Amino acid sequence: MRDADESVESGSDDTPDASPARVAADAGVLAADLLVGGAARDALDHLRGHSWTTLVASDALLADAEAVVASLADANLARDWHDRVAAWREPVTHPPGDHPALASAYHGGAMQVISLDPSLTGPGAAAGLRDRMPVSVREPRAFATVFSPERLYPEVVGGEYPGPDRDTRKW
């Protein structure tokens, strides 16, 4: 898997089963969550607020986001942010040169990617990606709108949805 236009090879035995509760976010979304808030924060708060959801991210993806934060804000903030997100995310590995967000999703069993990249969120890219892996790529506002913990909980965990179980303000 090199970029959005190249084919995805079959996964390894250690790749988790794909789940709609497993999500990857690209470097722009991760940086916007910290620096801007808004739709990026709303989207990621869905994950931070529920212990049964998972952000999957490779070291390469976090390094890309850290570089964005450092270039727009400051290196100390970027380093602190990296440490915090590294402790929260579920780490995945992928071959060098792969698109960090797509490869994180593929190797991490994420069925959803949150992206600010129009080459990933357009209809042509969506159709091409779905032919290769079970993934939906959405902009942060669209993800925050359609991601429904209430509807997903019975499928992923089972039982009646109890509401968020983590305080997103403490993150």
Secondary structure, 3 states (H helix, E strand, C coil): CCCCCCCCCCCCCCCCCCEEEEEEECHHHHHHHHHCCHHHHHHHHHHHCCCCCEEEEEHHHHHHHHHHHHHHCCHHHHHHHHHHHHHHCEEECCCCCCCHHHHHHHHHCEEEEECCCHHHHCHHHHHHHHCCCCCEEECHHHHHHHCCHHHHHHHHCCCCCCCCCCCHHHC
